Amino acid sequence: MKGLLAGIPADRPLTGVVHTAGVLDDGVIGSLTPERLDTVLRPKADAVANLHELTRDADLAAFVVFSSIAGTFGGAGQGNYSAANAFLDALAQHRHAQGLPATSLAWGAWAPGAGMTSDLSEADMQRMARTGMLPLAVDQGLALLDTAAGLDRPVFLPMNLDVSVLRDQPELVTPMMRGLVRTTQRRAVESPSGGAAPGGASLADQLAPLSTPDREQLLTDVVAAQAAAVLGHASADDIEPDQAFKDLGFDSLTAVELRNRLGAATSVRLPATLVFDYPTPLALVRHLLEEIAPPEISGADSVGGELDRLESALASASVDDDDRTRIAARLQDLLAQVQDGAAAPVRRTAAAEPEDAELDSVASADELFDLIDKELGSL
């Protein structure tokens, strides 16, 4: 490159640099060998670094590099490509701070057939669309290039972002994008019946009161729904629990997208190799059960917890004599059930309630709390 630049005629000096090269070699982090990193970094980071050093003293009017939004937001299976483009953006800022011309255009995806998107499949385009990243038409891209050329800033993100898609999927909005996409509270994971859990409960909250089989069914529904969304299926019924993810059509990129979706749904940090470590939906569900499902609560522990809450409520309640009579009668019924092996409760009617004069023979305030303390100690 040094020899090439030295051969530029003095009467036609170099006045601008535009670097557009780029190579893809996507894969999950664990598969990125030094050779695969070099394949992507050399034409991007190395080439631009050389251009920067060799033209530092030239009287340039423009130094334009084509970067990618992967350097800003990351990209599924694009750890190497993201790093290369982050370097380009950082170098542009470095040059700008030194008073040198610099413009890094961190492009979003272009429409198929334009540049590096020529090899993308329809499934790839659908995957990007689900994240709100719509392809740029050629005329849109050129218009954005013209706009950037007239502004004195080092880094631009020319992209076609559909914020409504992200607004409908707040769990996919990254912290960096929250200033662009205003969302309400994060959506609750759907319950086994298909509707949102009452009160927007978290997945862990939904799992807590369920038996092990019901927990497994809820997580199976969640995994199937997210897998179907990643693959573009209209229904989660297409996802068989015992079918291998690779047979369902998952590759390294869709595997990372599923990991991201499940991580957002479960609030658990999951590895990029998730679907390879747990190769079927059922195996993945059982792993998630171990990660997020709280231990099942025994019957005695559950009742004890309710009695704790009752004791707290009684301690803070302001009750008159009639209320105290009714409460005492109810508690005596419950005590009888426990002592008799949970026999059918005895329902007291108003007519059967003691008269006010008999209140002291039923229960004083101290006796009421003694009863609760006794029950708490016996469970």
Buried (B, 14 or more C-beta within 10 A) or exposed (E): EEEEBEEEEEEEEBEEBEBEEBBBBBBBEEBBEEEBBEBBBEBBBEBBEEBBEBBEEBEBEEBBBBBBBBBBBBBBBBBBBBBBBBBBBBBBBEBBEEEBBBBBBBBBBBBBEBBBBEEBEEBBBEBBBBBBBBBBEEEBBEEBBEEBEEEEEBBBBBBBBBBEBBBEBBBBBBEEBEEEBEBEEBBBBBBBEEEBBEEEBBBBBBBBEBEEEEBBBBBBBBBBBBBBBBBBBEEBEBBEBEBEBEEBBBBBBBBBBBBBBBBBBBEBEBBBBBBBEBBBBBBBBBBBBEEBBEEBEEEEEEBBEEBEEBBEEBEEEEEEEEEBBBBBBEBBEBBEBBEEEEEEEEEBEEEEBBEEEEBEEBBEEEEBBEBBEEBBEEB
